[in-house]
Amino acid sequence: MKTRRNVAGVQVTTGVPDSSLAARELNFLVRLAQAAASTPRPDELLELIIRETTSAIGTDVCSLYLLTGRELLLTATNGLNENMVGKVTMKVGEGITGWVAESRRPAVVPDVSQEPHWKWVPGLDEDRFHSMASVPIESGPRLVGVINVQSTERREFNSGDIDFLRAIAAQVAGILERSELQRRTEVQLAEIRLSHDIHERFTNLSLDGAGIHSILDAIGSLAGGRAALYSADGYRVRGAGESSDGMPQRIHLPAPASAIGRELRINAGRPPRPLDVIPVRAGAEMLGLLAVGVDEEKMDAEGRVRALEHGSTILALELAKERAAAEVERRLRGDLVEEVLAGGAWVTGCRSVPGSSCSRLTTTRPRRPSPRAVSRIVWTGPSMGSSALDCLAR
């Protein structure tokens, strides 16, 4: 005995379930689950789904639309123009496919030419397909997409067909969710590996004492553009690295340097060209600005972001080290002059220390020198930094 019920405003024939059909559907779902577990590539998995669905339902076409934002993207098909895959989109609520996505209800259309919701897509649809059935693909409360089947002959899709399509859609939702989770995991692992490699490279440069010169060269290489270091007021720090050649002598920021967040893109130089400017900070203190040229052809977006983040951190460390060395030198100079003025150590000679960049000071302790003599005390050796400490220790 057959009855008729209404699905999406269309009469659907229902009848006594066919045990052989149920067995075939069950076998199909088992095969689909097994194939999904052994097929790692998402594109191959989608082709398998639509091919097996077409065979199981007994239609000529199966098409899969996946939700991207507020649009449904044609992701796979085996009977329509496959060149349109990845190009055709339907807004939610547009056409039969969009109506199914919006209402979250199945639709059965014996003759699409008589259906007001039908939308013809040039280059995709064909006149030879008359009947259509469509069901939403859902994962809990979230809409994943829509699956459609079409036939060349007029067909009255029954409730068994719709239930089968629903079962397929449920399987597809689970498969796609697992595939997306795997994809995201792989992307995150790749980002972690990239971040680790970049961080290790900069750390090794710092530990080896390569200096700002080499760090800027590494930033430019990883970020795909020339790199230069600027003071907080926008003046280029000379001798900061070969990769800074050709960079503007000064950059003008639309806001104070202290107001820059993580990254700011400006146009600078003659002729103007895009630069990404990143603050170099030690805590809340602004030490300088890192500027990197933008070259779209060479740019690896993810690698560039990581290079700028880690590069600015290592530059801050190097600048802090230079500042500390300068402070030590200043104190050493002051201590030496104070000792002389107090009648302590008196510089009577200076000779080169083998294997060292500094000179050894020869001191005595005479009577307090006259102001005129003190005025003639001049340090003629190299700049006193860490090597000066070694020198005085001798």
C-alpha positions in Angstrom: 0.0 0.0 0.0 1.3 3.4 -1.0 0.5 6.8 0.6 1.7 10.3 -0.2 3.1 13.0 2.2 4.3 16.5 1.5 8.0 17.4 1.7 8.9 21.0 1.0 5.6 21.5 -0.7 6.0 18.5 -3.0 4.2 15.3 -2.9 6.4 12.3 -1.9 5.4 8.8 -2.4 5.9 6.5 0.6 5.4 2.8 0.7 6.2 -0.4 2.5 10.0 -0.6 3.1 11.8 -3.0 0.8 14.1 -5.3 2.8 16.5 -5.8 -0.1 16.7 -2.0 -0.5 17.4 -1.6 3.2 20.1 -4.2 3.0 21.7 -2.5 0.0 21.6 0.9 1.8 23.2 -0.6 4.9 26.0 -2.2 2.9 26.5 1.1 1.2 26.9 3.0 4.5 29.3 0.3 5.7 31.4 0.6 2.5 31.4 4.4 2.8 32.6 4.3 6.4 35.4 1.9 5.6 36.5 3.9 2.5 36.5 7.1 4.5 38.8 5.5 7.1 41.3 4.4 4.4 41.2 7.5 2.1 43.4 10.3 3.5 42.9 12.8 0.7 39.7 14.9 1.0 39.2 15.3 -2.8 39.3 11.5 -3.3 36.9 11.1 -0.4 34.4 13.5 -1.9 34.6 11.8 -5.3 34.0 8.5 -3.6 30.9 9.8 -1.7 29.2 11.2 -4.8 30.0 8.2 -6.9 28.7 5.7 -4.4 25.6 7.8 -3.7 24.7 8.0 -7.4 25.0 4.2 -7.6 23.1 3.5 -4.4 20.2 5.9 -5.1 20.0 5.0 -8.8 20.3 8.6 -10.1 22.4 10.2 -12.9 24.0 13.0 -10.9 25.1 13.6 -7.4 26.5 17.0 -6.3 27.9 18.3 -3.1 27.8 21.9 -1.9 29.7 22.9 1.2 29.0 26.0 3.3 31.6 28.8 3.2 30.4 31.8 5.2 26.9 32.6 3.8 27.5 30.9 0.5 27.3 27.3 -0.7 30.3 26.3 -2.9 30.0 23.5 -5.4 32.7 21.1 -4.1 32.1 17.9 -6.1 29.9 16.5 -8.8 29.9 13.5 -11.1 27.3 14.4 -13.8 27.4 18.2 -14.2 30.2 20.2 -15.7 33.1 19.3 -13.4 35.1 22.4 -14.6 32.7 24.5 -12.5 33.7 22.7 -9.3 35.1 25.4 -6.9 33.6 28.2 -9.0 29.8 28.0 -8.7 28.3 29.4 -5.5 24.8 29.7 -4.2 23.7 32.1 -1.5 21.8 30.6 1.4 18.2 30.9 0.4 18.9 31.0 -3.3 17.6 28.2 -5.6 16.5 24.8 -4.4 19.9 24.2 -2.9 19.9 27.5 -1.0 16.3 26.9 0.2 17.3 23.5 1.6 20.3 25.1 3.4 18.1 27.9 4.8 15.2 25.8 5.9 17.2 22.8 7.0 14.5 20.7 5.3 14.7 18.2 2.4 13.2 19.1 -1.0 11.9 16.7 -3.7 11.2 18.2 -7.1 9.7 15.8 -9.8 10.1 18.5 -12.5 12.6 21.3 -11.9 11.1 23.4 -14.7 7.9 23.8 -12.7 9.6 24.6 -9.4 9.6 28.3 -8.4 12.7 27.8 -6.2 14.8 26.4 -9.1 17.6 28.6 -10.4 19.4 27.9 -13.6 23.2 28.1 -13.4 24.8 28.8 -16.9 27.6 26.5 -17.7 26.6 24.0 -15.0 23.0 22.9 -15.4 21.6 20.8 -18.3 18.1 20.6 -19.7 18.2 16.8 -19.7 17.9 16.6 -15.9 14.3 16.8 -14.8 13.9 15.4 -11.2 15.9 16.4 -8.1 16.1 15.5 -4.4 18.1 17.6 -2.0 18.9 17.2 1.8 20.9 19.4 4.2 24.2 18.1 5.6 24.3 18.9 9.3 26.6 18.3 12.2 24.6 18.9 15.3 23.3 22.5 15.2 25.8 23.5 12.5 25.0 23.4 8.8 27.8 21.8 6.8 26.3 21.8 3.3 23.8 20.3 1.0 23.8 17.1 -1.1 21.7 16.9 -4.3 20.8 14.0 -6.6 19.3 14.4 -10.1 17.9 12.1 -12.8 17.2 12.5 -16.5 13.9 10.8 -16.3 11.0 12.1 -14.3 11.1 10.4 -10.9 8.9 10.5 -7.8 11.5 10.3 -5.0 9.9 8.5 -2.1 10.4 8.7 1.7 12.8 5.8 1.5 15.0 7.8 -0.9 14.9 10.8 1.4 15.7 8.8 4.5 18.6 7.1 2.6 19.9 10.6 1.6 19.6 11.7 5.1 21.7 8.8 6.3 24.3 9.5 3.7 24.3 13.2 4.7 24.9 12.2 8.3 27.8 10.0 7.3 29.2 12.8 5.1 29.0 15.3 7.9 31.0 13.1 10.2 33.6 12.3 7.5 34.0 16.0 6.6 34.3 17.0 10.3 37.1 14.5 10.8 38.8 15.5 7.6 38.6 19.2 8.6 40.0 18.4 12.1 42.9 16.5 10.6 43.6 19.4 8.2 43.6 21.9 11.0 45.9 19.7 13.1 48.4 19.4 10.2 48.3 23.2 9.7 49.0 23.8 13.4 51.8 21.3 13.4 53.4 23.0 10.4 53.1 26.4 12.0 54.8 25.0 15.2 57.6 23.5 13.2 58.1 26.7 11.3 58.1 28.8 14.4 60.6 26.5 16.1 63.0 26.6 13.1 62.9 30.4 12.8 63.3 30.8 16.6 66.2 28.4 16.6 67.9 30.2 13.8 67.7 33.6 15.5 68.7 32.2 18.8 71.9 30.7 17.3 72.8 34.0 15.7 72.4 35.8 19.0 74.4 33.1 21.0 77.2 33.2 18.4 77.5 37.0 18.7 76.6 37.6 15.1 75.2 41.0 15.9 72.5 43.1 14.4 74.1 43.0 10.9 73.5 39.2 10.5 70.1 39.3 12.3 68.7 41.8 9.8 70.0 39.7 6.9 68.3 36.7 8.3 65.0 38.6 8.8 65.2 39.9 5.2 65.8 36.4 3.9 62.9 34.8 5.8 60.5 37.6 5.3 61.1 37.9 1.6 62.1 41.6 1.6 64.9 44.0 2.7 65.1 44.7 6.4 66.5 47.7 8.2 66.6 49.0 11.8 65.3 52.5 12.6 65.3 54.6 15.8 62.1 55.2 17.6 61.8 58.6 15.8 62.2 57.0 12.4 65.8 57.5 11.4 67.7 54.6 9.9 70.4 53.1 12.1 73.5 53.0 9.8 75.5 49.9 9.4 72.6 47.8 10.6 72.9 45.2 7.8 73.6 44.8 4.2 70.0 44.0 3.5 69.1 47.5 4.5 70.7 48.9 1.3 68.1 50.8 -0.7 65.8 51.3 2.3 64.7 54.9 3.0 66.9 57.0 5.3 63.8 58.0 7.3 60.3 56.7 7.7 57.3 58.7 8.8 54.6 57.0 10.9 51.0 58.0 10.9 51.0 57.7 14.7 53.6 57.8 17.5 55.8 54.8 17.6 54.6 53.9 21.0 51.1 53.6 19.7 52.0 50.9 17.1 50.6 47.5 18.0 52.2 44.4 16.5 52.6 45.5 12.9 51.9 48.5 10.7 52.1 48.8 6.9 53.2 52.2 5.5 54.5 53.6 2.2 58.0 55.1 2.3 61.0 56.0 0.1 61.4 57.4 -3.4 59.5 56.1 -5.2 57.1 55.1 -2.3 57.0 51.3 -1.7 55.2 49.3 1.0 57.0 48.5 4.3 55.9 46.6 7.3 57.0 48.3 10.5 57.3 46.3 13.7 58.1 47.9 17.1 61.3 46.6 18.8 60.5 46.7 22.5 62.1 45.6 25.8 59.0 45.3 28.0 57.2 48.6 27.8 60.2 50.5 26.5 60.5 51.3 22.8 64.1 50.6 21.6 63.6 51.0 17.8 61.6 50.0 14.7 62.1 47.1 12.4 61.1 47.8 8.8 60.9 45.1 6.1 60.1 45.7 2.5 57.0 43.9 1.0 57.6 41.7 -2.1 54.4 39.8 -2.9 56.2 37.4 -5.3 58.7 36.2 -2.6 56.5 36.5 0.4 55.5 33.5 2.4 52.7 34.9 4.6 53.1 32.6 7.5 56.9 32.5 7.4 57.0 36.3 7.2 54.8 36.8 10.3 57.0 34.4 12.3 60.2 36.0 11.1 59.0 39.5 12.0 57.8 38.3 15.5 61.0 36.4 16.4 63.3 38.9 14.6 62.0 41.9 16.5 62.4 40.0 19.8 66.0 39.1 19.1 66.8 42.6 17.9 65.4 43.9 21.3 67.8 41.5 23.0 70.8 42.7 21.0 69.9 46.4 21.5 69.6 45.8 25.3 73.0 44.0 25.3 74.6 47.0 23.4 73.0 49.4 25.9 74.4 47.4 28.8 77.9 47.3 27.3 77.8 51.1 26.8 76.7 51.6 30.4 79.6 49.5 31.6 82.1 51.5 29.5 80.7 54.8 30.8 81.1 53.6 34.4 84.6 52.4 33.8 85.7 55.7 32.3 84.1 57.5 35.3 85.7 55.2 37.8 89.2 55.7 36.2 88.9 59.5 36.2 87.6 59.5 39.8 90.5 57.4 40.9 93.0 59.7 39.3 91.4 62.8 40.8 91.4 61.2 44.2 95.1 60.6 44.0 94.8 56.9 43.5 96.0 55.0 40.4 98.0 57.2 38.0 98.4 56.2 34.4 102.2 56.2 33.7 102.2 53.9 30.6 100.3 51.8 28.2 101.3 48.9 26.2 99.6 46.4 23.9 98.4 43.1 25.5 99.2 40.2 23.1 96.0 38.4 22.0 93.7 41.1 23.3 92.0 44.1 21.6 92.9 46.3 24.6 96.1 47.9 26.1 97.5 47.2 29.5 97.5 50.3 31.8 100.7 50.8 33.9 99.8 52.6 37.1 101.5 54.0 40.2 100.3 56.0 43.2 102.2 59.3 43.3 101.1 62.4 45.2 97.8 64.0 44.2 98.3 65.4 40.7 97.9 69.0 39.8 94.7 70.1 37.9 96.9 70.9 34.9 98.3 67.3 34.9 94.9 65.8 35.3 93.7 67.7 32.3 96.3 66.0 30.2 95.1 62.4 31.1 93.5 61.1 27.9 92.4 57.6 27.1 93.7 56.8 23.6 93.0 53.1 23.5 89.9 51.4 21.9 86.4 51.9 23.1 86.1 50.4 26.6 83.5 47.6 26.6 83.8 44.0 27.7 87.4 44.0 26.4 88.2 47.0 28.7 87.0 44.9 31.6 89.5 42.2 30.7 92.2 44.8 30.3 91.7 46.3 33.7 91.5 42.9 35.3 95.0 42.2 34.0 
